[in-house]
């Protein structure tokens, strides 16, 4: 019994659907592998390496973004540095 139309075999749309399904499958598979690898990479260490938890860098970022003005930046920076000196 023939499951396709006519005697010419699979038509162009059959090849196209097969190609699309193959590309989607491999894209999902690669995405899954990358997601799993990111989960095991210890992302907290990456954030700490960039200084996202360093108060002075956070303050500098806020100043650069315009969230605080220069006077407030220097006041807060002085407070942070005075607390650091007390700990030492």
MOPAC internal coordinates of N, CA, C and O (Angstrom, degrees):
PM7 1SCF
backbone

  N    0.0000 0     0.00 0     0.00 0    0    0    0
  C    1.4466 1     0.00 0     0.00 0    1    0    0
  C    1.5296 1   108.55 1     0.00 0    2    1    0
  O    1.2310 1   120.63 1   -41.01 1    3    2    1
  N    1.3138 1   116.40 1   138.99 1    3    2    1
  C    1.4482 1   120.97 1  -179.53 1    5    3    2
  C    1.5277 1   109.72 1   -95.12 1    6    5    3
  O    1.2310 1   120.75 1   -49.01 1    7    6    5
  N    1.3549 1   116.18 1   130.99 1    7    6    5
  C    1.4619 1   121.58 1  -179.06 1    9    7    6
  C    1.5293 1   111.61 1  -100.74 1   10    9    7
  O    1.2310 1   119.94 1  -175.59 1   11   10    9
  N    1.2740 1   117.72 1     4.41 1   11   10    9
  C    1.4617 1   121.13 1   178.72 1   13   11   10
  C    1.5007 1   108.67 1  -121.30 1   14   13   11
  O    1.2310 1   121.29 1   -11.96 1   15   14   13
  N    1.3372 1   115.13 1   168.04 1   15   14   13
  C    1.4518 1   120.11 1  -178.28 1   17   15   14
  C    1.5199 1   110.18 1   -86.28 1   18   17   15
  O    1.2310 1   120.65 1   -55.60 1   19   18   17
  N    1.2614 1   116.36 1   124.40 1   19   18   17
  C    1.4485 1   121.03 1   176.84 1   21   19   18
  C    1.5216 1   111.88 1    77.79 1   22   21   19
  O    1.2310 1   121.67 1    10.11 1   23   22   21
  N    1.3033 1   114.41 1  -169.89 1   23   22   21
  C    1.4510 1   120.77 1  -177.09 1   25   23   22
  C    1.5287 1   113.08 1  -104.51 1   26   25   23
  O    1.2310 1   119.70 1  -169.77 1   27   26   25
  N    1.3302 1   118.18 1    10.23 1   27   26   25
  C    1.4553 1   119.93 1  -173.63 1   29   27   26
  C    1.5340 1   113.25 1   -91.46 1   30   29   27
  O    1.2310 1   119.00 1  -176.64 1   31   30   29
  N    1.2824 1   119.52 1     3.36 1   31   30   29
  C    1.4561 1   121.51 1   179.71 1   33   31   30
  C    1.5267 1   111.25 1    87.47 1   34   33   31
  O    1.2310 1   121.08 1    24.29 1   35   34   33
  N    1.2966 1   115.55 1  -155.71 1   35   34   33
  C    1.4621 1   120.68 1  -178.88 1   37   35   34
  C    1.5232 1   109.03 1   -73.86 1   38   37   35
  O    1.2310 1   121.03 1   -47.00 1   39   38   37
  N    1.3128 1   115.63 1   133.00 1   39   38   37
  C    1.4560 1   120.62 1  -179.61 1   41   39   38
  C    1.5209 1   110.86 1   -78.27 1   42   41   39
  O    1.2310 1   120.35 1    -5.15 1   43   42   41
  N    1.3358 1   116.93 1   174.85 1   43   42   41
  C    1.4707 1   122.41 1  -177.19 1   45   43   42
  C    1.5115 1   112.47 1   -57.94 1   46   45   43
  O    1.2310 1   120.01 1   143.16 1   47   46   45
  N    1.3441 1   117.59 1   -36.84 1   47   46   45
  C    1.4619 1   119.47 1  -177.66 1   49   47   46
  C    1.5164 1   111.04 1   -68.86 1   50   49   47
  O    1.2310 1   119.76 1   151.16 1   51   50   49
  N    1.3098 1   118.06 1   -28.84 1   51   50   49
  C    1.4608 1   121.14 1   176.70 1   53   51   50
  C    1.5219 1   111.03 1   -66.93 1   54   53   51
  O    1.2310 1   120.75 1   136.86 1   55   54   53
  N    1.3220 1   116.17 1   -43.14 1   55   54   53
  C    1.4680 1   120.23 1   177.13 1   57   55   54
  C    1.5311 1   110.19 1   -65.95 1   58   57   55
  O    1.2310 1   120.51 1   139.55 1   59   58   57
  N    1.3248 1   116.63 1   -40.45 1   59   58   57
  C    1.4618 1   121.04 1  -179.44 1   61   59   58
  C    1.5281 1   110.86 1   -63.78 1   62   61   59
  O    1.2310 1   120.00 1   133.99 1   63   62   61
  N    1.3175 1   117.60 1   -46.01 1   63   62   61
  C    1.4722 1   120.96 1   178.87 1   65   63   62
  C    1.5239 1   110.65 1   -62.40 1   66   65   63
  O    1.2310 1   120.31 1   138.44 1   67   66   65
  N    1.3154 1   117.01 1   -41.56 1   67   66   65
  C    1.4580 1   120.28 1   177.58 1   69   67   66
  C    1.5165 1   112.01 1   -62.42 1   70   69   67
  O    1.2310 1   120.68 1   138.88 1   71   70   69
  N    1.3353 1   116.31 1   -41.12 1   71   70   69
  C    1.4623 1   120.71 1   178.05 1   73   71   70
  C    1.5220 1   111.11 1   -63.94 1   74   73   71
  O    1.2310 1   119.84 1   134.44 1   75   74   73
  N    1.3204 1   117.90 1   -45.56 1   75   74   73
  C    1.4712 1   122.04 1  -179.28 1   77   75   74
  C    1.5217 1   110.46 1   -62.91 1   78   77   75
  O    1.2310 1   119.98 1   135.84 1   79   78   77
  N    1.3109 1   117.64 1   -44.16 1   79   78   77
  C    1.4613 1   120.88 1   179.77 1   81   79   78
  C    1.5296 1   110.31 1   -63.05 1   82   81   79
  O    1.2310 1   120.08 1   140.03 1   83   82   81
  N    1.3126 1   117.45 1   -39.97 1   83   82   81
  C    1.4630 1   120.87 1   178.63 1   85   83   82
  C    1.5270 1   111.30 1   -63.84 1   86   85   83
  O    1.2310 1   120.14 1   134.75 1   87   86   85
  N    1.3290 1   117.34 1   -45.25 1   87   86   85
  C    1.4614 1   121.13 1   179.35 1   89   87   86
  C    1.5247 1   110.42 1   -63.47 1   90   89   87
  O    1.2310 1   119.71 1   135.99 1   91   90   89
  N    1.3173 1   118.16 1   -44.01 1   91   90   89
  C    1.4669 1   121.54 1   179.36 1   93   91   90
  C    1.5233 1   110.37 1   -62.98 1   94   93   91
  O    1.2310 1   120.11 1   137.98 1   95   94   93
  N    1.3141 1   117.39 1   -42.02 1   95   94   93
  C    1.4611 1   120.89 1   179.53 1   97   95   94
  C    1.5236 1   111.08 1   -60.46 1   98   97   95
  O    1.2310 1   120.13 1   130.37 1   99   98   97
  N    1.3394 1   117.36 1   -49.63 1   99   98   97
  C    1.4584 1   120.03 1  -177.72 1  101   99   98
  C    1.5275 1   112.02 1   -68.73 1  102  101   99
  O    1.2310 1   119.81 1   145.30 1  103  102  101
  N    1.3266 1   117.96 1   -34.70 1  103  102  101
  C    1.4632 1   120.64 1   176.62 1  105  103  102
  C    1.5292 1   110.27 1   -63.70 1  106  105  103
  O    1.2310 1   120.43 1   136.90 1  107  106  105
  N    1.3229 1   116.79 1   -43.10 1  107  106  105
  C    1.4601 1   120.50 1   178.13 1  109  107  106
  C    1.5240 1   110.85 1   -65.69 1  110  109  107
  O    1.2310 1   120.40 1   139.05 1  111  110  109
  N    1.3088 1   116.84 1   -40.95 1  111  110  109
  C    1.4665 1   120.83 1  -179.97 1  113  111  110
  C    1.5302 1   110.90 1   -63.00 1  114  113  111
  O    1.2310 1   120.10 1   135.78 1  115  114  113
  N    1.3214 1   117.41 1   -44.22 1  115  114  113
  C    1.4713 1   121.16 1   178.66 1  117  115  114
  C    1.5174 1   110.33 1   -66.24 1  118  117  115
  O    1.2310 1   119.86 1   138.52 1  119  118  117
  N    1.3279 1   117.87 1   -41.48 1  119  118  117
  C    1.4670 1   121.56 1   176.77 1  121  119  118
  C    1.5185 1   110.90 1   -60.55 1  122  121  119
  O    1.2310 1   120.07 1   138.60 1  123  122  121
  N    1.3065 1   117.47 1   -41.40 1  123  122  121
  C    1.4609 1   121.97 1   179.16 1  125  123  122
  C    1.5239 1   111.15 1   -63.64 1  126  125  123
  O    1.2310 1   119.80 1   135.48 1  127  126  125
  N    1.3091 1   118.00 1   -44.52 1  127  126  125
  C    1.4701 1   121.60 1   178.91 1  129  127  126
  C    1.5322 1   110.36 1   -63.29 1  130  129  127
  O    1.2310 1   119.95 1   135.88 1  131  130  129
  N    1.3227 1   117.70 1   -44.12 1  131  130  129
  C    1.4685 1   120.87 1   179.43 1  133  131  130
  C    1.5268 1   110.35 1   -63.87 1  134  133  131
  O    1.2310 1   119.93 1   138.70 1  135  134  133
  N    1.3126 1   117.74 1   -41.30 1  135  134  133
  C    1.4641 1   120.73 1   179.09 1  137  135  134
  C    1.5214 1   111.61 1   -63.31 1  138  137  135
  O    1.2310 1   120.39 1   138.82 1  139  138  137
  N    1.3027 1   116.87 1   -41.18 1  139  138  137
  C    1.4661 1   120.68 1   178.91 1  141  139  138
  C    1.5235 1   109.72 1   -65.62 1  142  141  139
  O    1.2310 1   119.94 1   136.78 1  143  142  141
  N    1.3230 1   117.71 1   -43.22 1  143  142  141
  C    1.4607 1   120.57 1  -179.94 1  145  143  142
  C    1.5241 1   111.78 1   -64.64 1  146  145  143
  O    1.2310 1   119.57 1   142.83 1  147  146  145
  N    1.3127 1   118.43 1   -37.17 1  147  146  145
  C    1.4622 1   121.34 1   177.19 1  149  147  146
  C    1.5183 1   110.84 1   -66.48 1  150  149  147
  O    1.2310 1   120.16 1   145.81 1  151  150  149
  N    1.2987 1   117.30 1   -34.19 1  151  150  149
  C    1.4596 1   120.76 1   178.95 1  153  151  150
  C    1.5104 1   112.49 1   -65.62 1  154  153  151
  O    1.2310 1   120.06 1   147.91 1  155  154  153
  N    1.3202 1   117.49 1   -32.09 1  155  154  153
  C    1.4594 1   121.60 1  -178.55 1  157  155  154
  C    1.5311 1   113.17 1   -92.62 1  158  157  155
  O    1.2310 1   119.79 1   177.79 1  159  158  157
  N    1.3269 1   118.01 1    -2.21 1  159  158  157
  C    1.4580 1   119.67 1  -172.98 1  161  159  158
  C    1.5162 1   113.79 1   -82.37 1  162  161  159
  O    1.2310 1   118.97 1   171.27 1  163  162  161
  N    1.3180 1   119.57 1    -8.73 1  163  162  161
  C    1.4456 1   121.34 1  -179.31 1  165  163  162
  C    1.5122 1   111.58 1    72.75 1  166  165  163
  O    1.2310 1   120.21 1  -112.31 1  167  166  165
  N    1.3002 1   117.20 1    67.69 1  167  166  165
  C    1.4564 1   122.31 1  -173.94 1  169  167  166
  C    1.5250 1   112.91 1   -63.32 1  170  169  167
  O    1.2310 1   118.90 1   154.15 1  171  170  169
  N    1.3285 1   119.69 1   -25.85 1  171  170  169
  C    1.4584 1   121.22 1  -179.66 1  173  171  170
  C    1.5190 1   110.91 1   -62.76 1  174  173  171
  O    1.2310 1   120.35 1   144.63 1  175  174  173
  N    1.3134 1   116.94 1   -35.37 1  175  174  173
  C    1.4606 1   120.25 1   178.64 1  177  175  174
  C    1.5164 1   110.97 1   -66.15 1  178  177  175
  O    1.2310 1   120.12 1   145.34 1  179  178  177
  N    1.3136 1   117.37 1   -34.66 1  179  178  177
  C    1.4514 1   121.04 1   179.11 1  181  179  178
  C    1.5254 1   109.52 1   -66.42 1  182  181  179
  O    1.2310 1   120.23 1   137.07 1  183  182  181
  N    1.3303 1   117.16 1   -42.93 1  183  182  181
  C    1.4587 1   120.28 1  -179.93 1  185  183  182
  C    1.5255 1   110.93 1   -64.28 1  186  185  183
  O    1.2310 1   120.06 1   138.49 1  187  186  185
  N    1.3109 1   117.50 1   -41.51 1  187  186  185
  C    1.4551 1   120.56 1   179.56 1  189  187  186
  C    1.5239 1   111.63 1   -66.89 1  190  189  187
  O    1.2310 1   119.91 1   146.86 1  191  190  189
  N    1.3240 1   117.77 1   -33.14 1  191  190  189
  C    1.4567 1   121.41 1   179.68 1  193  191  190
  C    1.5236 1   111.01 1   -65.92 1  194  193  191
  O    1.2310 1   120.24 1   149.67 1  195  194  193
  N    1.3330 1   117.14 1   -30.33 1  195  194  193
  C    1.4549 1   120.51 1   179.38 1  197  195  194
  C    1.5226 1   112.00 1   -88.32 1  198  197  195
  O    1.2310 1   119.85 1  -179.91 1  199  198  197
  N    1.3139 1   117.88 1     0.09 1  199  198  197
  C    1.4567 1   121.26 1   176.48 1  201  199  198
  C    1.5082 1   114.93 1    74.98 1  202  201  199
  O    1.2310 1   119.78 1  -151.71 1  203  202  201
  N    1.3140 1   118.03 1    28.29 1  203  202  201
  C    1.4525 1   119.98 1  -179.65 1  205  203  202
  C    1.5222 1   112.61 1   -71.64 1  206  205  203
  O    1.2310 1   120.08 1   164.52 1  207  206  205
  N    1.3236 1   117.44 1   -15.48 1  207  206  205
  C    1.4567 1   120.76 1   178.73 1  209  207  206
  C    1.5186 1   111.31 1  -105.42 1  210  209  207
  O    1.2310 1   119.62 1  -176.51 1  211  210  209
  N    1.3168 1   118.33 1     3.49 1  211  210  209
  C    1.4510 1   122.85 1   178.07 1  213  211  210
  C    1.5332 1   108.08 1   -82.00 1  214  213  211
  O    1.2310 1   119.49 1   -60.85 1  215  214  213
  N    1.3440 1   118.57 1   119.15 1  215  214  213
  C    1.4680 1   120.54 1  -174.69 1  217  215  214
  C    1.5287 1   113.83 1   -59.87 1  218  217  215
  O    1.2310 1   120.17 1   143.00 1  219  218  217
  N    1.3240 1   117.28 1   -37.00 1  219  218  217
  C    1.4617 1   118.82 1   179.87 1  221  219  218
  C    1.5249 1   111.72 1   -67.24 1  222  221  219
  O    1.2310 1   120.24 1   143.23 1  223  222  221
  N    1.3153 1   117.14 1   -36.77 1  223  222  221
  C    1.4646 1   119.94 1   178.66 1  225  223  222
  C    1.5231 1   111.42 1   -71.30 1  226  225  223
  O    1.2310 1   120.74 1   144.14 1  227  226  225
  N    1.3263 1   116.19 1   -35.86 1  227  226  225
  C    1.4672 1   119.79 1   176.13 1  229  227  226
  C    1.5194 1   109.33 1   -64.24 1  230  229  227
  O    1.2310 1   120.59 1   136.02 1  231  230  229
  N    1.3259 1   116.47 1   -43.98 1  231  230  229
  C    1.4585 1   121.10 1   178.69 1  233  231  230
  C    1.5287 1   110.81 1   -62.53 1  234  233  231
  O    1.2310 1   120.13 1   136.88 1  235  234  233
  N    1.3219 1   117.35 1   -43.12 1  235  234  233
  C    1.4674 1   121.01 1   178.37 1  237  235  234
  C    1.5283 1   111.01 1   -63.22 1  238  237  235
  O    1.2310 1   120.45 1   141.16 1  239  238  237
  N    1.3249 1   116.75 1   -38.84 1  239  238  237
  C    1.4735 1   120.24 1   178.34 1  241  239  238
  C    1.5278 1   110.47 1   -64.85 1  242  241  239
  O    1.2310 1   120.27 1   138.34 1  243  242  241
  N    1.3451 1   117.08 1   -41.66 1  243  242  241
  C    1.4640 1   120.58 1   178.42 1  245  243  242
  C    1.5268 1   110.75 1   -63.24 1  246  245  243
  O    1.2310 1   120.37 1   140.62 1  247  246  245
  N    1.3350 1   116.89 1   -39.38 1  247  246  245
  C    1.4566 1   120.86 1   177.99 1  249  247  246
  C    1.5267 1   110.55 1   -66.02 1  250  249  247
  O    1.2310 1   120.61 1   137.78 1  251  250  249
  N    1.3163 1   116.43 1   -42.22 1  251  250  249
  C    1.4654 1   120.52 1   179.79 1  253  251  250
  C    1.5258 1   111.84 1   -65.29 1  254  253  251
  O    1.2310 1   120.64 1   146.62 1  255  254  253
  N    1.3339 1   116.37 1   -33.38 1  255  254  253
  C    1.4655 1   120.32 1   179.40 1  257  255  254
  C    1.5221 1   112.69 1   -79.84 1  258  257  255
  O    1.2310 1   120.45 1   172.40 1  259  258  257
  N    1.3447 1   116.74 1    -7.60 1  259  258  257
  C    1.4570 1   119.62 1   179.53 1  261  259  258
  C    1.5128 1   114.16 1    84.66 1  262  261  259
  O    1.2310 1   120.05 1  -166.93 1  263  262  261
  N    1.3291 1   117.51 1    13.07 1  263  262  261
  C    1.4584 1   120.72 1   179.70 1  265  263  262
  C    1.5277 1   111.29 1   -73.31 1  266  265  263
  O    1.2310 1   120.25 1   150.34 1  267  266  265
  N    1.3294 1   117.14 1   -29.66 1  267  266  265
  C    1.4616 1   121.66 1   177.46 1  269  267  266
  C    1.5198 1   108.32 1  -131.00 1  270  269  267
  O    1.2310 1   121.15 1   -24.58 1  271  270  269
  N    1.3324 1   115.41 1   155.42 1  271  270  269
  C    1.4635 1   118.75 1   179.15 1  273  271  270
  C    1.5287 1   110.52 1   -89.28 1  274  273  271
  O    1.2310 1   120.90 1    -2.78 1  275  274  273
  N    1.3347 1   115.88 1   177.22 1  275  274  273
  C    1.4642 1   120.83 1  -174.41 1  277  275  274
  C    1.5266 1   112.15 1   -64.34 1  278  277  275
  O    1.2310 1   120.52 1   140.00 1  279  278  277
  N    1.3189 1   116.61 1   -40.00 1  279  278  277
  C    1.4711 1   120.17 1  -179.55 1  281  279  278
  C    1.5285 1   111.13 1   -62.92 1  282  281  279
  O    1.2310 1   121.00 1   133.73 1  283  282  281
  N    1.3205 1   115.69 1   -46.27 1  283  282  281
  C    1.4669 1   119.38 1   179.12 1  285  283  282
  C    1.5279 1   110.76 1   -65.21 1  286  285  283
  O    1.2310 1   120.30 1   142.79 1  287  286  285
  N    1.3358 1   117.04 1   -37.21 1  287  286  285
  C    1.4555 1   120.86 1   178.26 1  289  287  286
  C    1.5287 1   110.79 1   -59.36 1  290  289  287
  O    1.2310 1   120.57 1   131.81 1  291  290  289
  N    1.3371 1   116.52 1   -48.19 1  291  290  289
  C    1.4707 1   119.84 1  -178.39 1  293  291  290
  C    1.5236 1   111.80 1   -67.86 1  294  293  291
  O    1.2310 1   120.04 1   143.41 1  295  294  293
  N    1.3280 1   117.53 1   -36.59 1  295  294  293
  C    1.4631 1   120.48 1   178.06 1  297  295  294
  C    1.5236 1   110.57 1   -62.91 1  298  297  295
  O    1.2310 1   120.90 1   131.56 1  299  298  297
  N    1.3067 1   115.88 1   -48.44 1  299  298  297
  C    1.4671 1   119.90 1  -178.49 1  301  299  298
  C    1.5311 1   111.10 1   -67.74 1  302  301  299
  O    1.2310 1   120.26 1   143.69 1  303  302  301
  N    1.3285 1   117.10 1   -36.31 1  303  302  301
  C    1.4498 1   120.77 1   178.31 1  305  303  302
  C    1.5307 1   110.35 1   -64.07 1  306  305  303
  O    1.2310 1   120.54 1   138.64 1  307  306  305
  N    1.3368 1   116.56 1   -41.36 1  307  306  305
  C    1.4678 1   120.17 1   177.20 1  309  307  306
  C    1.5191 1   110.95 1   -62.32 1  310  309  307
  O    1.2310 1   120.37 1   138.66 1  311  310  309
  N    1.3190 1   116.90 1   -41.34 1  311  310  309
  C    1.4691 1   120.62 1   178.88 1  313  311  310
  C    1.5270 1   110.35 1   -63.51 1  314  313  311
  O    1.2310 1   120.30 1   135.66 1  315  314  313
  N    1.3224 1   117.04 1   -44.34 1  315  314  313
  C    1.4659 1   120.27 1   179.29 1  317  315  314
  C    1.5272 1   111.47 1   -61.69 1  318  317  315
  O    1.2310 1   120.97 1   135.01 1  319  318  317
  N    1.3072 1   115.76 1   -44.99 1  319  318  317
  C    1.4634 1   119.17 1  -178.37 1  321  319  318
  C    1.5189 1   112.07 1   -69.54 1  322  321  319
  O    1.2310 1   119.67 1   147.87 1  323  322  321
  N    1.3398 1   118.23 1   -32.13 1  323  322  321
  C    1.4656 1   119.65 1   177.49 1  325  323  322
  C    1.5258 1   110.92 1   -69.18 1  326  325  323
  O    1.2310 1   120.20 1   146.12 1  327  326  325
  N    1.3350 1   117.23 1   -33.88 1  327  326  325
  C    1.4705 1   120.33 1   176.37 1  329  327  326
  C    1.5173 1   110.94 1   -69.87 1  330  329  327
  O    1.2310 1   120.11 1   144.54 1  331  330  329
  N    1.3403 1   117.40 1   -35.46 1  331  330  329
  C    1.4582 1   120.82 1   177.97 1  333  331  330
  C    1.5264 1   111.15 1   -66.00 1  334  333  331
  O    1.2310 1   120.23 1   142.30 1  335  334  333
  N    1.3197 1   117.16 1   -37.70 1  335  334  333
  C    1.4594 1   121.79 1   179.66 1  337  335  334
  C    1.5257 1   111.49 1   -68.50 1  338  337  335
  O    1.2310 1   120.21 1   147.12 1  339  338  337
  N    1.3200 1   117.21 1   -32.88 1  339  338  337
  C    1.4723 1   120.54 1   178.22 1  341  339  338
  C    1.5158 1   112.03 1   -69.95 1  342  341  339
  O    1.2310 1   120.18 1   148.37 1  343  342  341
  N    1.3290 1   117.25 1   -31.63 1  343  342  341
  C    1.4640 1   120.25 1  -179.63 1  345  343  342
  C    1.5246 1   111.45 1   -71.40 1  346  345  343
  O    1.2310 1   120.18 1   149.97 1  347  346  345
  N    1.3154 1   117.26 1   -30.03 1  347  346  345
  C    1.4732 1   121.11 1  -175.54 1  349  347  346
  C    1.4893 1   113.30 1   -74.69 1  350  349  347
  O    1.2310 1   120.10 1   180.00 1  351  350  349

